[in-house]
Amino acid sequence: DPQNVSPVPLSSDRGSLFGNDNGDTRVVSERAYEAYGSVGTLFAIVSQIGNAFASADWHLYRRTSTRDKKKRTEVLGHGFTTVWDNPNPFYTGRLFRETVQQHLDLVGEGAFVLYRVGGYVVEMWPIRPDRLHPVKHPRKFLTGYVYVGPNNEEVPLELEDVIHIKYPNPADPYRGMGPVQ
């Protein structure tokens, strides 16, 4: 049985909640976001990738005992596809996916918070990943997140309420590194 515990320490159990971030994550991310708005070539590239990802035709399939694509069956009505296509009252599925992809390309991370009712995910909200701070643990790796809002309000988040997608960062297993960085 998996124990969900690392065999070796992955972070210090001393020091600040956010480890070695010291605000650097926000500074690097701000530069990437500023470049996106001011460098036409970067805007064109990131916009085109985000648009392609967002406009892909998405399908959900039932697992089969073999990997034969001809034997799989498509699931036409499922709660996940409903939320994937309509993540919340203010975002279309396309805008949601493009937003997350833009963050991935610019800062190497995309993140969204899940809102549940009765154990079911009913909304997904994209968030700025540079405002999301992993709560590190020396053996469990990660025990949650703290989101720091625009007014520096701290919102603790459970692991199961955050989807944090990262491009690999050789210097920090908790953070991503984007092509722009």
N, CA and C atoms as a LAMMPS dump frame, in Angstrom:
ITEM: TIMESTEP
0
ITEM: NUMBER OF ATOMS
543
ITEM: BOX BOUNDS ff ff ff
-5.0000000000000000e+02 5.0000000000000000e+02
-5.0000000000000000e+02 5.0000000000000000e+02
-5.0000000000000000e+02 5.0000000000000000e+02
ITEM: ATOMS id mol type element x y z
1 1 1 N 0.819 -1.191 0
2 1 2 C 0 0 0
3 1 3 C 0.864 1.257 0
4 2 1 N 0.538 2.224 -0.841
5 2 2 C 1.275 3.49 -0.798
6 2 3 C 1.056 4.181 0.538
7 3 1 N 2.102 4.789 1.062
8 3 2 C 2 5.467 2.336
9 3 3 C 1.91 6.974 2.177
10 4 1 N 2.024 7.473 0.953
11 4 2 C 1.95 8.912 0.693
12 4 3 C 2.978 9.682 1.517
13 5 1 N 4.116 9.053 1.732
14 5 2 C 5.196 9.675 2.491
15 5 3 C 6.492 9.425 1.732
16 6 1 N 7.269 10.469 1.514
17 6 2 C 8.541 10.334 0.823
18 6 3 C 9.55 9.609 1.705
19 7 1 N 10.408 8.793 1.104
20 7 2 C 11.425 8.118 1.9
21 7 3 C 12.559 9.042 2.334
22 8 1 N 12.63 10.217 1.749
23 8 2 C 13.679 11.177 2.103
24 8 3 C 13.058 12.557 2.267
25 9 1 N 13.677 13.433 3.077
26 9 2 C 13.139 14.792 3.195
27 9 3 C 13.251 15.544 1.879
28 10 1 N 12.174 16.235 1.523
29 10 2 C 12.152 16.983 0.27
30 10 3 C 12.161 18.481 0.495
31 11 1 N 11.979 18.909 1.721
32 11 2 C 12.072 20.326 2.068
33 11 3 C 12.41 20.428 3.54
34 12 1 N 12.813 21.599 3.93
35 12 2 C 13.153 21.851 5.323
36 12 3 C 11.883 21.942 6.152
37 13 1 N 11.952 21.448 7.388
38 13 2 C 10.803 21.612 8.27
39 13 3 C 10.96 22.867 9.117
40 14 1 N 11.999 23.651 8.844
41 14 2 C 12.232 24.914 9.53
42 14 3 C 12.017 26.057 8.548
43 15 1 N 11.93 27.253 9.078
44 15 2 C 11.851 28.424 8.209
45 15 3 C 10.427 28.776 7.867
46 16 1 N 10.289 29.539 6.802
47 16 2 C 8.978 30.066 6.459
48 16 3 C 8.103 29.005 5.823
49 17 1 N 6.833 29.27 5.832
50 17 2 C 5.853 28.377 5.236
51 17 3 C 6.14 28.157 3.754
52 18 1 N 6.652 29.195 3.094
53 18 2 C 6.846 29.132 1.658
54 18 3 C 8.276 28.802 1.267
55 19 1 N 9.08 28.32 2.164
56 19 2 C 10.439 27.892 1.841
57 19 3 C 11.275 29.014 1.291
58 20 1 N 11.896 28.783 0.157
59 20 2 C 12.836 29.729 -0.417
60 20 3 C 12.211 30.679 -1.429
61 21 1 N 10.888 30.751 -1.463
62 21 2 C 10.251 31.628 -2.451
63 21 3 C 10.698 33.071 -2.272
64 22 1 N 10.632 33.597 -1.068
65 22 2 C 11.038 34.966 -0.747
66 22 3 C 10.525 36.001 -1.741
67 23 1 N 9.391 35.752 -2.338
68 23 2 C 8.821 36.711 -3.265
69 23 3 C 9.361 36.602 -4.683
70 24 1 N 10.41 35.828 -4.909
71 24 2 C 11.021 35.738 -6.237
72 24 3 C 10.039 35.206 -7.271
73 25 1 N 9.194 34.278 -6.883
74 25 2 C 8.227 33.702 -7.814
75 25 3 C 7.356 34.793 -8.404
76 26 1 N 6.896 35.702 -7.572
77 26 2 C 6.031 36.773 -8.046
78 26 3 C 6.773 37.718 -8.98
79 27 1 N 8.031 38.036 -8.655
80 27 2 C 8.815 38.961 -9.482
81 27 3 C 9.042 38.371 -10.867
82 28 1 N 9.452 37.104 -10.925
83 28 2 C 9.705 36.451 -12.216
84 28 3 C 8.405 36.356 -13.016
85 29 1 N 7.316 36.001 -12.34
86 29 2 C 6.029 35.89 -13.025
87 29 3 C 5.559 37.234 -13.543
88 30 1 N 5.713 38.273 -12.745
89 30 2 C 5.3 39.609 -13.185
90 30 3 C 6.037 40.006 -14.461
91 31 1 N 7.314 39.704 -14.53
92 31 2 C 8.082 40.033 -15.744
93 31 3 C 7.556 39.279 -16.948
94 32 1 N 7.217 38.006 -16.758
95 32 2 C 6.679 37.222 -17.867
96 32 3 C 5.334 37.768 -18.317
97 33 1 N 4.464 38.125 -17.355
98 33 2 C 3.163 38.685 -17.709
99 33 3 C 3.308 40.04 -18.411
100 34 1 N 4.242 40.855 -17.954
101 34 2 C 4.495 42.149 -18.603
102 34 3 C 5.014 41.954 -20.027
103 35 1 N 5.907 40.993 -20.21
104 35 2 C 6.444 40.721 -21.548
105 35 3 C 5.33 40.274 -22.487
106 36 1 N 4.392 39.477 -21.985
107 36 2 C 3.278 39.001 -22.803
108 36 3 C 2.481 40.173 -23.36
109 37 1 N 2.289 41.182 -22.552
110 37 2 C 1.517 42.341 -22.986
111 37 3 C 2.292 43.337 -23.818
112 38 1 N 3.621 43.223 -23.85
113 38 2 C 4.403 44.251 -24.543
114 38 3 C 5.265 43.735 -25.694
115 39 1 N 5.453 42.445 -25.806
116 39 2 C 6.275 41.88 -26.884
117 39 3 C 5.339 41.175 -27.859
118 40 1 N 5.177 41.773 -29.025
119 40 2 C 4.211 41.276 -30.002
120 40 3 C 4.438 39.837 -30.41
121 41 1 N 5.687 39.45 -30.617
122 41 2 C 5.98 38.074 -31.033
123 41 3 C 5.593 37.091 -29.936
124 42 1 N 5.922 37.419 -28.705
125 42 2 C 5.569 36.548 -27.58
126 42 3 C 4.051 36.433 -27.467
127 43 1 N 3.362 37.547 -27.58
128 43 2 C 1.902 37.535 -27.514
129 43 3 C 1.332 36.621 -28.598
130 44 1 N 1.846 36.744 -29.809
131 44 2 C 1.333 35.945 -30.928
132 44 3 C 1.547 34.454 -30.691
133 45 1 N 2.716 34.084 -30.199
134 45 2 C 3.033 32.669 -29.983
135 45 3 C 2.165 32.085 -28.868
136 46 1 N 2.143 32.764 -27.712
137 46 2 C 1.382 32.259 -26.573
138 46 3 C -0.109 32.233 -26.9
139 47 1 N -0.579 33.241 -27.58
140 47 2 C -1.989 33.305 -27.958
141 47 3 C -2.354 32.159 -28.9
142 48 1 N -1.494 31.877 -29.855
143 48 2 C -1.783 30.807 -30.814
144 48 3 C -1.78 29.432 -30.141
145 49 1 N -0.827 29.192 -29.247
146 49 2 C -0.788 27.911 -28.53
147 49 3 C -2.026 27.767 -27.651
148 50 1 N -2.36 28.822 -26.907
149 50 2 C -3.538 28.783 -26.043
150 50 3 C -4.814 28.574 -26.824
151 51 1 N -4.921 29.228 -27.965
152 51 2 C -6.095 29.092 -28.819
153 51 3 C -6.22 27.663 -29.345
154 52 1 N -5.102 27.077 -29.772
155 52 2 C -5.128 25.706 -30.291
156 52 3 C -5.537 24.722 -29.2
157 53 1 N -4.973 24.889 -28.007
158 53 2 C -5.314 24 -26.895
159 53 3 C -6.787 24.146 -26.519
160 54 1 N -7.244 25.367 -26.436
161 54 2 C -8.616 25.629 -26.002
162 54 3 C -9.645 25.15 -27.01
163 55 1 N -9.312 25.172 -28.282
164 55 2 C -10.297 24.815 -29.307
165 55 3 C -10.258 23.344 -29.693
166 56 1 N -9.41 22.562 -29.048
167 56 2 C -9.361 21.123 -29.337
168 56 3 C -10.714 20.495 -29.044
169 57 1 N -11.047 19.476 -29.807
170 57 2 C -12.295 18.757 -29.608
171 57 3 C -12.069 17.711 -28.519
172 58 1 N -12.624 17.929 -27.328
173 58 2 C -12.379 17.078 -26.169
174 58 3 C -13.438 15.979 -26.071
175 59 1 N -12.977 14.785 -25.699
176 59 2 C -13.863 13.63 -25.527
177 59 3 C -13.463 12.884 -24.264
178 60 1 N -14.417 12.177 -23.676
179 60 2 C -14.171 11.339 -22.512
180 60 3 C -14.555 9.916 -22.892
181 61 1 N -13.667 8.97 -22.583
182 61 2 C -13.895 7.578 -22.935
183 61 3 C -13.818 6.687 -21.7
184 62 1 N -14.57 5.586 -21.744
185 62 2 C -14.456 4.574 -20.696
186 62 3 C -13.204 3.762 -20.93
187 63 1 N -12.587 3.399 -19.824
188 63 2 C -11.413 2.538 -19.9
189 63 3 C -11.805 1.146 -20.375
190 64 1 N -10.937 0.532 -21.15
191 64 2 C -11.149 -0.858 -21.562
192 64 3 C -9.975 -1.687 -21.048
193 65 1 N -10.116 -2.981 -21.134
194 65 2 C -9.047 -3.852 -20.639
195 65 3 C -7.835 -3.822 -21.565
196 66 1 N -8.032 -3.383 -22.79
197 66 2 C -6.911 -3.273 -23.734
198 66 3 C -6.768 -1.822 -24.15
199 67 1 N -5.693 -1.519 -24.798
200 67 2 C -5.475 -0.136 -25.263
201 67 3 C -5.956 0.061 -26.709
202 68 1 N -6.82 -0.792 -27.149
203 68 2 C -7.341 -0.714 -28.511
204 68 3 C -8.367 0.408 -28.607
205 69 1 N -8.029 1.462 -29.352
206 69 2 C -8.926 2.614 -29.469
207 69 3 C -10.251 2.261 -30.129
208 70 1 N -10.287 1.203 -30.92
209 70 2 C -11.526 0.816 -31.597
210 70 3 C -12.546 0.212 -30.641
211 71 1 N -12.064 -0.289 -29.478
212 71 2 C -12.958 -0.945 -28.525
213 71 3 C -13.449 -0.01 -27.429
214 72 1 N -12.931 1.197 -27.371
215 72 2 C -13.348 2.106 -26.309
216 72 3 C -14.703 2.728 -26.644
217 73 1 N -15.399 3.14 -25.597
218 73 2 C -16.698 3.775 -25.796
219 73 3 C -16.662 5.191 -25.221
220 74 1 N -17.23 6.082 -25.964
221 74 2 C -17.263 7.471 -25.526
222 74 3 C -18.362 7.667 -24.493
223 75 1 N -18.062 8.45 -23.478
224 75 2 C -19.039 8.806 -22.457
225 75 3 C -19.633 10.147 -22.876
226 76 1 N -20.908 10.155 -23.175
227 76 2 C -21.536 11.358 -23.699
228 76 3 C -22.092 12.274 -22.62
229 77 1 N -22.529 11.72 -21.516
230 77 2 C -23.069 12.542 -20.44
231 77 3 C -22.342 12.237 -19.142
232 78 1 N -21.516 13.17 -18.687
233 78 2 C -20.755 12.969 -17.461
234 78 3 C -20.548 14.319 -16.784
235 79 1 N -20.524 14.323 -15.466
236 79 2 C -20.338 15.56 -14.714
237 79 3 C -19.051 16.275 -15.077
238 80 1 N -17.987 15.504 -15.348
239 80 2 C -16.719 16.15 -15.691
240 80 3 C -16.833 16.944 -16.988
241 81 1 N -17.429 16.349 -18.019
242 81 2 C -17.519 17.071 -19.293
243 81 3 C -18.406 18.31 -19.162
244 82 1 N -19.408 18.238 -18.303
245 82 2 C -20.263 19.405 -18.07
246 82 3 C -19.441 20.554 -17.492
247 83 1 N -18.627 20.253 -16.464
248 83 2 C -17.814 21.296 -15.836
249 83 3 C -16.666 21.717 -16.749
250 84 1 N -16.111 20.802 -17.517
251 84 2 C -15.023 21.118 -18.456
252 84 3 C -15.5 22.113 -19.509
253 85 1 N -16.74 21.96 -19.94
254 85 2 C -17.283 22.86 -20.961
255 85 3 C -17.87 24.148 -20.378
256 86 1 N -18.277 24.118 -19.124
257 86 2 C -18.862 25.287 -18.442
258 86 3 C -18.296 25.338 -17.026
259 87 1 N -17.05 25.798 -16.877
260 87 2 C -16.375 25.682 -15.583
261 87 3 C -16.95 26.548 -14.462
262 88 1 N -17.522 27.678 -14.798
263 88 2 C -18.125 28.546 -13.791
264 88 3 C -18.99 29.581 -14.513
265 89 1 N -19.763 30.361 -13.793
266 89 2 C -20.681 31.291 -14.463
267 89 3 C -20.015 32.385 -15.298
268 90 1 N -18.712 32.6 -15.136
269 90 2 C -18.06 33.706 -15.828
270 90 3 C -17.082 33.279 -16.914
271 91 1 N -16.796 31.986 -17.009
272 91 2 C -15.847 31.474 -17.993
273 91 3 C -16.511 30.421 -18.859
274 92 1 N -16.273 30.519 -20.156
275 92 2 C -16.629 29.409 -21.029
276 92 3 C -15.527 28.365 -20.885
277 93 1 N -15.777 27.167 -21.35
278 93 2 C -14.742 26.139 -21.312
279 93 3 C -13.523 26.559 -22.107
280 94 1 N -13.758 27.163 -23.244
281 94 2 C -12.655 27.608 -24.098
282 94 3 C -11.797 28.677 -23.415
283 95 1 N -12.429 29.678 -22.812
284 95 2 C -11.685 30.727 -22.12
285 95 3 C -10.909 30.158 -20.928
286 96 1 N -11.533 29.25 -20.197
287 96 2 C -10.889 28.603 -19.057
288 96 3 C -9.611 27.876 -19.507
289 97 1 N -9.724 27.037 -20.533
290 97 2 C -8.571 26.262 -21.01
291 97 3 C -7.484 27.165 -21.576
292 98 1 N -7.864 28.198 -22.302
293 98 2 C -6.875 29.118 -22.858
294 98 3 C -6.148 29.874 -21.743
295 99 1 N -6.865 30.262 -20.706
296 99 2 C -6.259 30.969 -19.578
297 99 3 C -5.211 30.102 -18.888
298 100 1 N -5.558 28.859 -18.597
299 100 2 C -4.616 27.951 -17.933
300 100 3 C -3.394 27.72 -18.822
301 101 1 N -3.603 27.562 -20.119
302 101 2 C -2.481 27.334 -21.044
303 101 3 C -1.579 28.565 -21.14
304 102 1 N -2.142 29.759 -21.12
305 102 2 C -1.325 30.975 -21.125
306 102 3 C -0.396 31.013 -19.918
307 103 1 N -0.923 30.696 -18.754
308 103 2 C -0.091 30.662 -17.552
309 103 3 C 1.027 29.624 -17.697
310 104 1 N 0.706 28.471 -18.226
311 104 2 C 1.727 27.438 -18.428
312 104 3 C 2.849 27.94 -19.326
313 105 1 N 2.482 28.571 -20.418
314 105 2 C 3.499 29.043 -21.358
315 105 3 C 4.314 30.204 -20.805
316 106 1 N 3.688 31.045 -20.021
317 106 2 C 4.395 32.222 -19.516
318 106 3 C 5.226 31.931 -18.273
319 107 1 N 4.676 31.2 -17.313
320 107 2 C 5.39 30.994 -16.051
321 107 3 C 5.61 29.517 -15.702
322 108 1 N 5.206 28.622 -16.592
323 108 2 C 5.474 27.203 -16.369
324 108 3 C 4.513 26.515 -15.434
325 109 1 N 3.439 27.209 -15.048
326 109 2 C 2.457 26.637 -14.138
327 109 3 C 1.063 27.1 -14.534
328 110 1 N 0.128 26.211 -14.391
329 110 2 C -1.273 26.548 -14.529
330 110 3 C -1.982 25.989 -13.311
331 111 1 N -2.936 26.714 -12.779
332 111 2 C -3.609 26.249 -11.574
333 111 3 C -5.071 26.64 -11.596
334 112 1 N -5.875 25.777 -11.008
335 112 2 C -7.272 26.127 -10.81
336 112 3 C -7.794 25.471 -9.545
337 113 1 N -8.785 26.141 -8.98
338 113 2 C -9.396 25.697 -7.741
339 113 3 C -10.736 25.052 -8.071
340 114 1 N -10.988 23.919 -7.426
341 114 2 C -12.243 23.198 -7.616
342 114 3 C -13.227 23.587 -6.518
343 115 1 N -14.471 23.815 -6.919
344 115 2 C -15.538 24.09 -5.952
345 115 3 C -16.482 22.903 -5.987
346 116 1 N -16.699 22.316 -4.808
347 116 2 C -17.511 21.109 -4.705
348 116 3 C -18.828 21.386 -3.976
349 117 1 N -19.832 20.637 -4.364
350 117 2 C -21.101 20.596 -3.644
351 117 3 C -21.432 19.121 -3.475
352 118 1 N -21.556 18.713 -2.212
353 118 2 C -21.862 17.306 -1.949
354 118 3 C -20.81 16.351 -2.48
355 119 1 N -19.567 16.766 -2.5
356 119 2 C -18.495 15.896 -2.97
357 119 3 C -18.274 15.918 -4.473
358 120 1 N -19.134 16.585 -5.216
359 120 2 C -19.004 16.656 -6.669
360 120 3 C -18.451 18.014 -7.094
361 121 1 N -17.52 18.012 -8.031
362 121 2 C -16.98 19.259 -8.563
363 121 3 C -18.046 19.891 -9.446
364 122 1 N -18.434 21.11 -9.092
365 122 2 C -19.463 21.813 -9.873
366 122 3 C -18.914 23.064 -10.546
367 123 1 N -17.736 23.543 -10.089
368 123 2 C -17.102 24.702 -10.728
369 123 3 C -15.591 24.562 -10.648
370 124 1 N -14.926 25.166 -11.626
371 124 2 C -13.467 25.246 -11.651
372 124 3 C -13.098 26.698 -11.917
373 125 1 N -12.147 27.221 -11.135
374 125 2 C -11.756 28.62 -11.238
375 125 3 C -10.261 28.731 -11.504
376 126 1 N -9.856 29.29 -12.66
377 126 2 C -8.425 29.473 -12.902
378 126 3 C -7.876 30.553 -11.973
379 127 1 N -6.682 30.336 -11.474
380 127 2 C -6.053 31.307 -10.581
381 127 3 C -4.64 31.59 -11.069
382 128 1 N -4.099 32.699 -10.637
383 128 2 C -2.712 33.021 -10.973
384 128 3 C -1.803 32.103 -10.176
385 129 1 N -1.012 31.304 -10.857
386 129 2 C -0.171 30.344 -10.135
387 129 3 C 0.92 30.984 -9.291
388 130 1 N 1.333 32.199 -9.619
389 130 2 C 2.357 32.852 -8.799
390 130 3 C 1.808 33.286 -7.443
391 131 1 N 0.496 33.251 -7.286
392 131 2 C -0.118 33.581 -5.997
393 131 3 C -0.409 32.321 -5.178
394 132 1 N -0.131 31.177 -5.757
395 132 2 C -0.372 29.893 -5.102
396 132 3 C 0.942 29.387 -4.513
397 133 1 N 0.955 29.196 -3.205
398 133 2 C 2.177 28.774 -2.528
399 133 3 C 2.004 27.372 -1.966
400 134 1 N 2.852 26.445 -2.38
401 134 2 C 2.771 25.093 -1.83
402 134 3 C 3.145 25.086 -0.343
403 135 1 N 2.401 24.323 0.429
404 135 2 C 2.746 24.112 1.83
405 135 3 C 3.6 22.848 1.85
406 136 1 N 4.895 23.04 1.998
407 136 2 C 5.866 21.962 1.87
408 136 3 C 5.963 21.157 3.16
409 137 1 N 6.332 19.91 3.008
410 137 2 C 6.515 19.022 4.146
411 137 3 C 7.766 18.195 3.894
412 138 1 N 8.582 17.962 4.941
413 138 2 C 9.845 17.262 4.725
414 138 3 C 9.687 15.816 4.247
415 139 1 N 8.584 15.163 4.546
416 139 2 C 8.417 13.772 4.118
417 139 3 C 7.172 13.529 3.264
418 140 1 N 6.104 14.272 3.498
419 140 2 C 4.879 14.091 2.715
420 140 3 C 4.917 14.877 1.418
421 141 1 N 5.971 15.633 1.198
422 141 2 C 6.189 16.474 0.023
423 141 3 C 5.316 17.716 0.056
424 142 1 N 4.001 17.53 0.103
425 142 2 C 3.081 18.645 -0.02
426 142 3 C 1.84 18.344 0.821
427 143 1 N 1.393 19.303 1.629
428 143 2 C 0.214 19.073 2.461
429 143 3 C -0.942 20.008 2.132
430 144 1 N -0.754 20.925 1.218
431 144 2 C -1.807 21.848 0.819
432 144 3 C -1.206 23.049 0.123
433 145 1 N -1.992 24.095 0.026
434 145 2 C -1.57 25.335 -0.619
435 145 3 C -2.106 26.516 0.17
436 146 1 N -1.475 27.647 -0.021
437 146 2 C -2.007 28.916 0.464
438 146 3 C -2.043 29.842 -0.743
439 147 1 N -3.228 30.376 -1.012
440 147 2 C -3.386 31.345 -2.088
441 147 3 C -3.334 32.733 -1.472
442 148 1 N -2.483 33.584 -2.031
443 148 2 C -2.37 34.959 -1.544
444 148 3 C -3.059 35.864 -2.559
445 149 1 N -4.155 36.457 -2.132
446 149 2 C -4.958 37.291 -3.013
447 149 3 C -4.322 38.635 -3.296
448 150 1 N -4.954 39.418 -4.151
449 150 2 C -4.42 40.722 -4.548
450 150 3 C -4.229 41.688 -3.382
451 151 1 N -4.99 41.511 -2.302
452 151 2 C -4.856 42.37 -1.123
453 151 3 C -4.073 41.677 -0.012
454 152 1 N -3.278 40.691 -0.408
455 152 2 C -2.452 39.906 0.511
456 152 3 C -3.245 39.07 1.513
457 153 1 N -4.516 38.817 1.224
458 153 2 C -5.275 37.924 2.075
459 153 3 C -4.843 36.483 1.774
460 154 1 N -4.651 35.683 2.811
461 154 2 C -4.187 34.308 2.654
462 154 3 C -5.361 33.352 2.785
463 155 1 N -5.512 32.488 1.783
464 155 2 C -6.599 31.518 1.771
465 155 3 C -5.987 30.123 1.75
466 156 1 N -6.138 29.359 2.84
467 156 2 C -5.612 27.991 2.836
468 156 3 C -6.471 27.099 1.944
469 157 1 N -5.816 26.218 1.191
470 157 2 C -6.519 25.313 0.276
471 157 3 C -6.037 23.888 0.497
472 158 1 N -6.956 22.953 0.456
473 158 2 C -6.621 21.537 0.588
474 158 3 C -6.044 21.025 -0.728
475 159 1 N -5.228 19.974 -0.642
476 159 2 C -4.633 19.379 -1.848
477 159 3 C -5.695 19.009 -2.875
478 160 1 N -6.787 18.399 -2.416
479 160 2 C -7.809 17.916 -3.345
480 160 3 C -8.63 19.028 -3.98
481 161 1 N -8.442 20.261 -3.531
482 161 2 C -9.19 21.381 -4.098
483 161 3 C -8.399 22.19 -5.12
484 162 1 N -7.166 21.768 -5.399
485 162 2 C -6.307 22.497 -6.327
486 162 3 C -5.757 21.546 -7.377
487 163 1 N -5.861 21.951 -8.619
488 163 2 C -5.154 21.263 -9.702
489 163 3 C -4.01 22.189 -10.077
490 164 1 N -2.796 21.725 -9.856
491 164 2 C -1.585 22.523 -10.102
492 164 3 C -0.753 21.786 -11.143
493 165 1 N -0.759 22.311 -12.355
494 165 2 C -0.037 21.704 -13.471
495 165 3 C 1.274 22.454 -13.626
496 166 1 N 2.366 21.711 -13.794
497 166 2 C 3.671 22.369 -13.873
498 166 3 C 4.503 21.776 -14.996
499 167 1 N 5.262 22.65 -15.665
500 167 2 C 6.356 22.17 -16.492
501 167 3 C 7.516 21.912 -15.538
502 168 1 N 8.339 20.913 -15.796
503 168 2 C 9.423 20.601 -14.859
504 168 3 C 10.358 21.785 -14.628
505 169 1 N 10.766 21.92 -13.381
506 169 2 C 11.725 22.948 -12.989
507 169 3 C 12.868 22.232 -12.274
508 170 1 N 14.04 22.141 -12.889
509 170 2 C 15.132 21.387 -12.271
510 170 3 C 15.615 21.977 -10.956
511 171 1 N 15.303 23.234 -10.681
512 171 2 C 15.764 23.879 -9.456
513 171 3 C 14.758 23.76 -8.312
514 172 1 N 13.488 23.434 -8.611
515 172 2 C 12.47 23.432 -7.564
516 172 3 C 11.335 22.479 -7.94
517 173 1 N 11.199 21.347 -7.238
518 173 2 C 10.149 20.392 -7.584
519 173 3 C 8.737 20.887 -7.282
520 174 1 N 8.606 21.984 -6.545
521 174 2 C 7.293 22.508 -6.184
522 174 3 C 6.781 23.534 -7.186
523 175 1 N 7.661 24.097 -7.993
524 175 2 C 7.295 25.165 -8.923
525 175 3 C 7.604 24.732 -10.356
526 176 1 N 6.913 25.336 -11.287
527 176 2 C 7.194 25.081 -12.686
528 176 3 C 8.137 26.123 -13.253
529 177 1 N 8.625 25.848 -14.454
530 177 2 C 9.464 26.812 -15.164
531 177 3 C 8.954 26.888 -16.601
532 178 1 N 8.592 28.079 -17.021
533 178 2 C 8.023 28.246 -18.343
534 178 3 C 9.046 28.642 -19.379
535 179 1 N 8.717 28.452 -20.644
536 179 2 C 9.622 28.832 -21.735
537 179 3 C 10.006 30.304 -21.694
538 180 1 N 9.104 31.168 -21.269
539 180 2 C 9.401 32.601 -21.241
540 180 3 C 10.444 32.923 -20.164
541 181 1 N 10.393 32.195 -19.067
542 181 2 C 11.358 32.442 -17.989
543 181 3 C 12.763 32.075 -18.421
